[in-house]
Amino acid sequence: MGEWKNGLCDPCGFVSLPSAGRLATGDCSRNIHLWEPSEGGTWTVDQRPYNAHTSSVEDIQWSPNEPTVFASCSADASIRIWDVRAGPGKGCMLVTEGAHQGDVNVISWNRREPFLVSGGDDGLLKIWDLRQFRDGESVAKFKQHSGPLTSVEWHPTESSVLAAAGADDQLTQWDLAVERDQEQEEEGGQDEGLSSLPPQLLFIHQGQQDIKELHWHPQCPGLLISTAHTGFDVFRTISV
């Protein structure tokens, strides 16, 4: 299918829209419906649902590089990759069951690499290689958040950088290209408090309560905006 890229999602996590104007919606009854714009500002919805999930659809994200391809995640703990050219009955092309221990809440496509990141109720961030997706094993996972993940997004230009937010009132920034400095550890040069943190963790942003969503600014490098029950923050770190 070519290069996989990150899609766009509705703040509630139930609606996704590719550039061509086609709309995908997921519901609590496990169904995903496709909508097509019609003349006069109306929509035509396909009554045949994409319904391979067995529980509520939590997030849908289109691949903007492949206008017929989207990914979905569900409270059934699975992540699925779909191609609408095959139709609802045969549209599910790839699936990994048991992606998380519980609900898979959010997903995000990498714009430059064949990777997908997911966040679940278990507080885990998992990185999936689409070339190994059928194996059902993530290529990396991180446990920093102590509550369910509520938002994840890859950086728009830095393919190794992503951000995540959770119900633990933390927003974390990650760089998967960073590796632990073994030489510094052997020499005892690393702070004891930092040694327990994943080396890929660049920054932790706090101060908001009940964070719901985050997004990278598409034009201002490194600028992040996050929305929460207590308002929204706009900030930029020195890390990216």
C-alpha atoms as one frame of an Amber mdcrd trajectory, in Angstrom:
protein
   0.000   0.000   0.000   3.018   2.265   0.031   4.021   4.577   2.840   1.777
   4.760   5.903   1.102   8.158   7.364  -0.754   9.724  10.279  -4.438  10.601
   9.886  -6.783  13.087  11.486  -9.257  12.405  14.259 -12.182  14.076  15.917
 -11.581  15.291  19.532 -14.093  12.739  20.836 -12.282   9.920  19.107 -15.294
   8.662  17.161 -15.029  10.506  13.840 -12.281  10.615  11.240 -12.013  12.520
   7.978  -9.586  12.098   5.061  -8.674  14.954   2.743 -11.128  13.854   0.037
 -14.112  14.572   2.281 -15.131  11.013   3.118 -16.183  10.616   6.745 -15.895
   7.557   8.987 -17.804   7.264  12.250 -17.640   4.625  14.964 -20.183   3.959
  17.681 -20.690   2.156  20.964 -22.398  -0.691  19.114 -19.074  -1.670  17.442
 -20.119  -0.392  14.006 -18.137   1.837  11.651 -20.028   3.675   8.892 -18.724
   5.573   5.878 -20.302   8.861   4.843 -19.987  10.552   1.446 -20.729  14.267
   0.885 -23.596  15.024  -1.479 -24.783  18.138  -3.242 -26.607  20.648  -1.082
 -24.491  20.024   1.991 -26.025  16.644   2.837 -24.369  13.301   3.471 -25.030
   9.800   2.169 -24.221   7.039   4.642 -23.547   3.431   3.719 -25.949   1.359
   5.803 -23.604  -1.629   5.655 -21.304  -1.259   8.680 -17.705  -2.315   9.079
 -18.281  -4.364  12.219 -15.403  -6.742  12.876 -14.918  -5.201  16.324 -16.821
  -6.825  19.173 -17.139  -3.746  21.385 -17.221   0.066  21.268 -15.077   1.791
  18.634 -12.835   4.228  20.500 -10.790   5.922  17.758 -10.549   6.026  13.957
  -7.625   7.440  12.000  -7.269   7.653   8.234  -3.944   7.291   6.465  -3.701
  10.561   4.508  -1.259   8.971   2.084  -3.724   6.169   1.288  -7.214   7.725
   1.018  -8.958   4.348   1.199  -7.140   3.052   4.289  -7.973   3.704   7.937
  -7.167   2.215  11.328  -9.528   1.710  14.244  -9.168   0.687  17.871 -11.750
  -0.597  20.275 -12.755  -1.483  23.810 -12.360  -5.085  22.649  -8.568  -4.525
  22.997  -7.906  -4.866  19.257  -6.499  -2.604  16.532  -7.637  -3.116  12.942
  -6.480  -1.809   9.566  -9.172  -1.406   6.888  -9.325  -0.754   3.155 -12.684
   0.554   1.974 -12.082  -0.656  -1.569 -12.837  -4.178  -0.352 -16.253  -3.270
   1.058 -17.594  -3.725   4.605 -17.622  -7.523   4.559 -13.972  -7.902   3.549
 -12.509  -4.523   4.496 -10.480  -5.629   7.530  -6.997  -6.316   6.153  -4.894
  -6.516   9.325  -5.757  -7.081  12.968  -3.944  -7.534  16.244  -6.016  -8.915
  19.108  -5.100  -8.196  22.717  -3.170  -5.082  21.756  -3.614  -3.779  25.318
  -4.878  -5.131  28.611  -8.292  -3.542  28.297  -9.643  -0.754  26.107  -7.460
   0.651  23.331  -8.367   4.337  23.532  -6.260   6.190  20.965  -4.052   5.566
  17.922  -1.896   7.688  15.624  -0.163   7.009  12.299   3.472   7.958  11.785
   3.782  10.267   8.798   7.149   8.994   7.540   7.579   5.434   8.827   5.296
   2.348   8.775   4.538   2.747  12.487   1.390   3.143  14.542   1.305   4.209
  18.197  -1.513   3.196  20.533  -2.534   4.092  24.074  -4.827   2.104  26.322
  -6.565   1.944  29.666  -3.519   0.063  30.957  -1.468   3.273  30.707   0.865
   1.717  28.145   2.199   3.337  25.004   2.835   0.743  22.303   4.613   1.128
  18.971   3.470  -1.150  16.143   5.367  -1.897  12.938   2.769  -2.378  10.182
   5.122  -4.807   8.445   4.907  -7.099  11.498   1.355  -6.261  12.514   0.012
  -9.779  11.991   2.436 -11.093  14.617   0.469  -9.320  17.338   3.608  -8.065
  19.084   4.514  -4.400  19.457   8.084  -3.417  18.630   8.280  -1.169  21.707
   6.208  -0.320  24.768   6.545   2.276  27.504   4.970   2.513  30.942   5.250
   6.020  32.352   1.600   6.999  32.747  -0.288   5.711  35.781  -3.739   6.186
  34.241  -5.527   5.508  30.940  -4.064   7.202  27.860  -6.408   9.837  26.413
  -4.421  11.196  23.450  -1.369  10.291  21.352   0.163  11.947  18.315   3.365
  11.633  16.295   5.345  14.778  15.589   4.450  16.094  12.094   8.065  16.158
  10.828  10.257  14.240  13.314   9.432  10.586  12.692  10.887   9.351  16.003
   9.103  11.909  18.231   5.625  11.596  19.727   3.562  12.963  22.584   0.988
  11.336  24.860  -1.467  12.466  27.505  -3.289  10.529  30.175  -5.859  10.570
  32.935  -2.963  10.876  35.392  -2.762  14.589  34.468   0.544  14.151  32.655
   1.589  14.970  29.114   4.768  13.203  28.051   7.104  13.814  25.126   9.160
  10.961  23.689  11.985  10.423  21.198  12.344   6.792  20.174  15.761   7.452
  18.632  17.332   8.086  22.048  19.270   5.220  23.619  20.518   4.772  27.151
  24.137   5.845  27.669  25.697   2.610  28.935  29.136   4.172  29.402  27.742
   6.917  31.630  25.832   4.355  33.688  28.929   2.213  34.184  30.867   5.259
  35.361  28.058   6.191  37.744  27.513   9.536  36.093  23.718   9.352  35.844
  21.445  10.753  38.536  19.848   7.945  40.555  16.379   9.462  40.180  16.679
   9.572  36.394  17.990   6.028  35.989  14.510   4.561  36.486  13.019   6.653
  33.666  12.992   5.406  30.068  15.795   7.159  28.137  13.303   7.938  25.355
  11.262  10.125  27.743  12.235  13.730  26.980   9.783  15.817  28.967   6.823
  15.636  31.362   4.301  18.477  31.336   2.021  18.836  34.368  -0.371  21.370
  35.845  -3.567  20.463  33.985  -6.358  18.273  35.300  -8.222  15.669  33.253
  -6.269  16.120  30.000  -8.382  15.109  27.004  -6.379  15.842  23.872  -3.078
  17.102  22.510  -1.889  18.214  19.081   1.394  19.340  17.560   1.221  22.640
  15.701   1.660  21.915  11.966   3.649  25.094  11.212   5.482  25.955  14.453
   8.078  23.221  15.133   7.838  21.687  18.573   4.758  23.649  19.665   2.140
  21.608  21.532  -1.417  22.423  22.582  -3.348  20.371  25.109  -6.946  20.630
  26.257  -8.161  19.664  29.704 -10.989  20.175  32.167  -9.027  23.101  33.609
  -8.437  24.825  30.265  -5.801  24.534  27.558  -2.032  24.955  27.491   0.201
  26.006  24.612   3.892  25.304  25.189   7.163  24.374  23.561  10.068  22.491
  25.080  13.776  22.731  24.310  13.841  19.021  23.488  12.334  19.229  19.990
